[in-house]
Amino acid sequence: MVGYLSEPRRSPQDLDWSKGFFLTQYALSPLVVVEGTAPALVIGNFPAGHTRYAPDPTLALVRDFGDGVLLFSHLPR
């Protein structure tokens, strides 16, 4: 299971956000992708050119795959 982090939704019906989430699920199948940062690994999906950040201070960047796709893990406690 991996978490999913992206730009905040503009509304509950935000089609751009939903498209990114579902394409991430498809690309990472058979992994289960869940919204949020609770899992040990988190995929960040940020459109290229936007600020890349982890709003959760317990996350550390593991790898930048380019095109706005990032992998985060939780910092040790």
C-alpha positions as CSV (number, residue, x, y, z in Angstrom):
1,M,0.0,0.0,0.0
2,V,1.3,3.5,-0.9
3,G,-0.2,6.9,-0.1
4,Y,-1.0,9.6,-2.6
5,L,-0.3,13.3,-2.3
6,S,-1.0,16.0,-4.8
7,E,-2.1,19.6,-5.2
8,P,-5.1,20.2,-2.9
9,R,-8.5,19.5,-4.5
10,R,-10.3,22.6,-5.6
11,S,-13.7,20.9,-5.0
12,P,-15.0,17.5,-4.2
13,Q,-15.7,17.1,-8.0
14,D,-12.2,18.2,-9.1
15,L,-11.8,16.1,-12.2
16,D,-8.1,16.9,-12.7
17,W,-7.3,15.7,-9.2
18,S,-9.4,12.5,-9.7
19,K,-7.8,11.8,-13.1
20,G,-4.3,12.0,-11.5
21,F,-5.3,9.7,-8.6
22,F,-6.9,7.1,-10.9
23,L,-4.0,7.2,-13.4
24,T,-1.6,6.7,-10.5
25,Q,-3.6,3.7,-9.3
26,Y,-3.5,2.2,-12.8
27,A,0.2,2.8,-13.2
28,L,1.2,1.3,-9.9
29,S,-1.1,-1.8,-10.1
30,P,-1.1,-4.2,-8.3
31,L,-0.2,-1.9,-5.4
32,V,-3.1,-0.3,-3.5
33,V,-3.0,3.5,-3.7
34,V,-4.8,5.4,-0.9
35,E,-5.3,9.1,-0.5
36,G,-3.2,10.6,2.3
37,T,0.2,10.2,3.9
38,A,-0.5,7.4,6.4
39,P,1.4,4.6,4.6
40,A,5.2,4.2,4.9
41,L,5.7,5.3,1.3
42,V,3.9,8.1,-0.4
43,I,3.7,9.0,-4.1
44,G,3.6,12.8,-4.8
45,N,2.0,13.8,-8.1
46,F,2.7,17.5,-8.7
47,P,2.3,19.0,-12.2
48,A,5.6,20.0,-13.7
49,G,6.6,23.5,-12.9
50,H,4.5,23.7,-9.7
51,T,6.1,24.0,-6.3
52,R,7.2,20.5,-5.1
53,Y,6.7,20.2,-1.4
54,A,5.6,17.8,1.3
55,P,3.1,19.5,3.4
56,D,3.6,16.7,6.0
57,P,6.8,17.6,7.9
58,T,7.3,13.9,8.7
59,L,8.0,13.1,5.0
60,A,11.4,13.0,3.3
61,L,12.0,13.0,-0.4
62,V,13.4,9.6,-1.5
63,R,13.5,10.0,-5.2
64,D,12.4,12.5,-7.9
65,F,11.3,10.6,-11.0
66,G,10.8,13.8,-13.1
67,D,7.6,15.3,-14.5
68,G,6.3,16.0,-11.1
69,V,6.4,12.5,-9.8
70,L,8.0,12.1,-6.4
71,L,8.5,9.3,-3.8
72,F,8.5,10.2,-0.1
73,S,9.0,8.1,3.0
74,H,8.4,8.9,6.6
75,L,11.4,10.2,8.7
76,P,12.5,8.0,11.5
77,R,11.0,8.9,14.9
